[in-house]
Amino acid sequence: MKHPVLLILFVLAFTALPAAADEPTVETGYTDCLGCHDGMDARLGKTPHGQANGVLCAHCHGIHQGDDPSTENIRTLKNPKPEEAFAVCAKCHTGFRRTESSHNGSGRGCLSCHDMWHTEKTATARPTPAARLLPVKTLDACTPCHARQHAEIMKPYHHQASRIDNLCVQCHDPHRSRTEIRADKIDRKCARCHPDAAGPFLYKHLGTGSDGCRECHLPHGSTNPNLLTRSSTRFLCLSCHTDTPTFHDMGNPRFAQCTSCHNAIHGSNVSAKFME
């Protein structure tokens, strides 16, 4: 290289430049804020958004322009529009796209469910931030909007919320809900807890092909045991198998319970008639 000294001076000149005007520093984007917002550092220190993780107040709220400290001169994020909240959150949480969620267009935004945990009200009510900064369990966060599903969960047979923390998100991804309702994805969700019914099987129960497990089971709750869509397995089977052999006398108790013989009802590797 002909001019190494010039190159070094050029690099040093740029590294010595101050931060861009719109890029907050610890002083302008954090320390200055604590001068008025006393105690905020202690609250934020308990959350993933604390300075220890490189998150400054100004990354979400911006910086006061000039000497005006009013709320008109900063991004307060109090009751923001969904697109406004998402624009702020997505600067760091880059893996999310609003169009992938059915919450998009329903008037719901990031702060409709999440709480940043630095308001005095929240910090007093729950001193320790919950997982994913949700102020309540997901069941309580989801059901105020999803009333029908809440009613189903209250039925006699349902997935036990008392035994499963954050019940809803065990099956649903609230950030990608538009892409998770296909039958194959539903089956994979169920298989995480019910691997014995998942296969793969040499002889698959084709009745579960179009709507997945939901062909026979109601995922949120049912008045029938095993979350069945019908009051008994016999009526459930007959809803599809209308051409049963003539010797299947439905008046005979022997044939009243299909799974007495066809006991591998989800699939089998030895019998095409699911008899093991």
Secondary structure, DSSP 8 states (H G I E B T S, - for coil): ---HHHHHHHHHHHHTS---TTS--HIIIIIHHHTTSTTHHHHHTTSTTSGGGT--HHHHH----TT--SGGGS---SS--HHHHHHHHTTT-TT--GGGSTTTTTT--HHHH---S-SHHHHHH-SS--GGG-SS-HHHHHTTT-HHHHHHHTSSB---TTTSTTTGGGT--TTSGGGS-SHHHHHHHHHTT-GGGT---SEE-GGGTTTGGGGTB-SS-BSSGGGBSSSSHHHHHHTT--S--TT--TTSGGGS-GGGT---TTEESS-TT---
